Amino acid sequence: MVTAEELYALADKVEQAAEPDAELHAEIARLVLGGRIKWHQSQVDGSEFPVRHFTVGNLSEYGRAAVANYMLSLDDAMTLVPEDAYWKVQNHPEFGLSAIITFSTGDAMAYGQLPAASLAAAALRCRAMMVDPYYQGELDPAAAIRELIAVCDEVIADTDEYLRRISPGERRGGIPCPHPEIYDRGECCGDCAYLTPAPDRLQGEDVGV
């Protein structure tokens, strides 16, 4: 079974490609349509091209088909868009060509060097979202909360480490802390803009001001 991670990764490759790529076309066909990819040699110029081999019916019959030019042909890229989805390709003023697909799960967007490439990447992201547990509501709420807490803890730890490393002057944009003995304890008398005052120091305790 194709995973959301595989589709997301392939969408990124298609979006970042500088030009149409036969190997990416083959990978798209394998993930979206199934079957196996075999490379055949042209009898005309000796170049290699991908062909998708697959089984049909009761698996006793075999077929093969040329791999479409998903990144070059807009018609081929359109076949990747799921049914009942609305799509458009536009020229973004800042990022260039972009494609957006709107469907029941949400919006999938991608950029590309060619209209077909941007639509193909967006379609792959769309298909990834359709099997992604996050968008399908299959995640355990408790697990999601634990993951969010873990991320917040990492941010807090990184911030604390940064504050420990910088000097009092850096904390206030070059103005030294007037009470370094308090600063050294990781507290604050209230004059330092980037440290939270310790509760006991907010209750009128003498800090030598």
C-alpha positions in Angstrom: 0.0 0.0 0.0 1.3 3.4 -1.0 1.9 5.7 2.0 1.3 9.4 2.4 5.1 9.8 3.1 6.0 8.3 -0.3 3.5 10.6 -2.1 4.7 13.7 -0.2 8.3 12.9 -1.0 7.6 12.4 -4.7 5.6 15.6 -4.9 8.6 17.4 -3.5 10.9 15.9 -6.1 8.5 16.8 -8.9 8.2 20.3 -7.6 11.9 20.9 -7.3 12.9 19.3 -10.7 14.4 21.7 -13.2 12.9 19.9 -16.1 10.8 16.8 -17.0 12.4 13.6 -15.8 11.5 10.1 -17.1 12.5 8.5 -13.8 10.1 10.7 -12.0 7.4 9.9 -14.5 8.0 6.2 -13.9 7.8 6.7 -10.1 4.5 8.6 -10.5 3.0 5.8 -12.6 4.2 3.1 -10.1 2.8 4.9 -7.0 -0.5 6.1 -8.5 -1.4 3.3 -11.0 0.5 0.3 -9.5 2.3 -2.4 -11.3 6.0 -2.6 -12.1 8.2 -0.4 -14.1 10.6 -1.9 -16.7 12.9 0.1 -19.0 12.9 -0.7 -22.7 15.3 0.4 -25.3 14.2 2.3 -28.4 15.0 0.6 -31.7 15.2 4.0 -33.3 17.9 5.9 -31.3 18.8 3.4 -28.6 17.4 5.6 -25.7 15.6 4.0 -22.8 12.1 4.7 -21.8 9.9 3.4 -19.0 6.9 1.0 -19.5 4.4 0.0 -16.8 3.7 -3.7 -16.5 0.6 -4.8 -14.7 -2.0 -7.5 -14.2 -5.7 -7.3 -15.0 -8.8 -9.2 -14.3 -8.2 -12.3 -12.2 -4.5 -11.7 -12.3 -4.0 -14.3 -15.1 -3.8 -11.6 -17.7 -1.0 -9.1 -18.2 -0.8 -5.7 -19.8 1.7 -3.0 -20.3 1.5 0.6 -21.1 3.8 3.5 -21.9 4.4 5.8 -19.0 2.8 9.2 -19.5 4.7 12.5 -19.5 3.2 13.8 -16.3 5.6 16.8 -16.0 5.4 17.8 -19.6 1.8 17.2 -20.7 -1.0 19.0 -18.9 -3.4 16.4 -20.2 -1.3 13.7 -18.6 -1.0 15.6 -15.4 -4.8 16.1 -15.3 -5.2 12.3 -15.0 -3.5 12.4 -11.6 -6.2 14.8 -10.2 -8.7 12.8 -8.1 -12.4 12.9 -9.2 -14.6 15.6 -7.8 -11.7 17.9 -7.2 -11.4 21.4 -8.6 -8.0 22.5 -9.9 -6.4 25.5 -11.5 -2.9 26.5 -12.7 -1.9 30.1 -12.4 1.1 32.3 -12.7 1.9 33.4 -9.1 3.4 37.0 -9.0 6.2 35.9 -6.6 6.8 32.2 -7.0 5.9 31.7 -10.7 3.7 28.9 -11.9 1.6 27.3 -9.3 -1.2 24.8 -9.1 -3.9 24.4 -6.5 -6.4 21.5 -6.1 -9.4 21.9 -3.9 -11.2 18.8 -2.6 -13.1 17.5 0.4 -10.0 17.2 2.6 -8.6 20.6 1.9 -6.3 22.4 -0.6 -3.1 21.0 -2.1 -0.7 23.5 -3.7 2.6 23.1 -5.6 4.9 25.1 -7.8 6.9 24.0 -10.9 8.9 25.0 -13.9 6.0 24.0 -16.2 2.2 24.0 -15.8 2.1 20.2 -16.0 4.8 19.8 -13.4 3.1 22.1 -10.9 -0.2 20.3 -11.4 1.4 16.9 -11.1 3.1 17.8 -7.8 -0.2 19.3 -6.4 -2.1 16.1 -7.4 0.5 14.0 -5.6 0.1 16.1 -2.5 -3.7 15.8 -2.8 -3.5 12.0 -3.0 -1.1 12.0 0.0 -3.6 14.0 2.0 -6.3 11.6 1.1 -4.4 8.7 2.9 -2.7 10.8 5.6 -4.1 9.9 9.0 -3.8 13.5 10.1 -6.3 14.7 7.5 -8.5 11.7 7.8 -9.0 12.2 11.6 -7.5 8.9 12.5 -4.9 10.2 14.9 -5.3 9.5 18.6 -6.1 12.8 20.3 -4.1 12.0 23.3 -1.1 11.1 21.1 -1.4 14.4 19.2 -1.5 16.3 22.5 1.6 14.5 23.7 3.4 15.3 20.5 2.5 19.0 20.8 3.7 19.1 24.4 7.0 17.5 23.4 7.5 20.1 20.7 6.7 22.9 23.1 9.1 21.5 25.7 11.9 21.5 23.0 11.2 25.1 22.2 11.3 26.1 25.8 14.5 24.2 26.4 16.2 25.8 23.4 15.0 29.3 24.6 16.3 28.7 28.1 19.7 27.6 26.7 19.9 30.7 24.5 19.1 33.0 27.5 21.8 31.3 29.6 24.4 31.8 26.9 23.9 35.5 26.1 25.1 38.3 28.3 22.9 40.7 30.4 23.8 43.4 27.9 22.6 41.4 25.0 19.3 40.7 26.8 18.5 44.5 26.9 19.9 45.4 23.5 23.3 46.6 24.9 22.1 48.0 28.3 23.7 46.0 31.2 21.5 44.5 33.9 21.7 46.8 37.0 21.6 43.8 39.3 24.0 41.1 38.1 23.8 39.1 41.3 20.1 38.5 40.6 20.7 37.9 36.9 23.3 35.2 37.8 20.6 33.3 39.6 18.4 33.3 36.6 15.9 35.7 38.2 15.0 39.3 37.6 14.2 42.4 39.6 11.9 43.7 37.0 14.3 46.1 35.3 15.5 43.4 32.8 13.2 43.2 29.8 13.9 39.6 28.9 13.6 37.8 32.2 10.5 37.0 34.2 10.6 38.5 37.8 10.8 35.8 40.5 7.5 35.7 42.5 9.2 36.5 45.9 10.8 39.6 44.3 7.4 40.9 43.3 6.2 40.7 46.9 8.4 43.6 48.2 11.5 41.7 49.2 14.6 43.9 49.3 16.8 43.3 46.3 19.1 46.2 47.0 17.6 48.6 44.5 
